[in-house]
Amino acid sequence: MADRLKHRLLLFALAAMLFVLAVPGWAGQVLVYAQNPDFQGLYASQDDTATFGSFAQAYDNFSLGTSGTLTEVQWVGGYYNPQSLGPISMWSVGFYADSAGQPGSLISSFTISGTGGETFLQNDALGGPNYLYTATVSFAAGAGTTYWLSVVPTVAFPPQWGWGSSSQGDGISYQDFFGTRSQNPTDLAFALFETQQTGVPEPGSLMLLGTGIVGIAGMLRRKFRG
C-alpha cells in the first residue's frame, strides 16, 4: 500500500513538472525607453482640488525603435512649496501626438486611482523629497513616431507637485502653467515598459509536448499499477 502511494505521488510530481515545462514562457515587463532622474529640480504638473484647478501640466517626448504596446509607465517627481508629502488621490496619464515639435492632440489617457505606488527615492539638489510612481496603461506606439507623455496628480495645494528632471533625452520638454506654454531647460524622468513573453515554443512543439505528457502519464500509470 505504501509503495503504491509513493508511486502515485511520483506520478503527480512528474505530471506537474511536465505541465510547467509546457507553459509557453512567463510574461514580464521589458524596459523599452528610459530617461533616468538626475534629482536637480521639479517642474509643476498638478490638478489642484483646493483653489487653482488644473493650473500646471508638464510634458516630455519619446520615440520607440520598434512598434509595441506600452503596458506600464514609471516616473519620478516630488513636492515643494512646501517640501512636504501631499495627499494624492489620483493620476491622469496622457499620451499626446506631436505637433511641430510640441505636445499636440490627446491620443489616449488613463486615470489611475490612488498615489501610483508612491515610493520614496531620495531628496533632490534643492532638498525636495522625490518619489517613484507607477501606472498600468495600454498604449499602442508606432516605431519612429514622436509622442508626448504627461503625468498630472490630483492633489490639493499646498504643496505643489513637480515632475523630476533628467539629463537624458533630447533636452526638450514643455510645461503649461496657468494657460501659458513654455519650454523647460531639461528633460523629465520617466520609463516605459512593454509586457513580453519569453521562451515561447512554437505551436507544433507545444502540441507534441502535450501529447508527450499524456503518453508518459499513461506509461507511468500502467507501470505503477503492477
Buried (B, 14 or more C-beta within 10 A) or exposed (E): EEEEEEBEEEBEEBBEEBEEEBEBEEEEBBEBBBBBBBBEBBBBBBBBBEEBEBBBBBBBBBBBEEEBEBBBBBBBBBBBBEBEBBEBBBBBBBBBEBEEEBBBEEBBBBEBEEBBEBEEBEEBEEEBBBBBBBBBBEBEBEEEEBBBBBBBBBBBBBBBBBBBBBEBBEEBBBBBBEEEEEEBEBBBBBBBBBBBEEEEBEEEEBEEBEEEBEEBBEEBEEEBEE
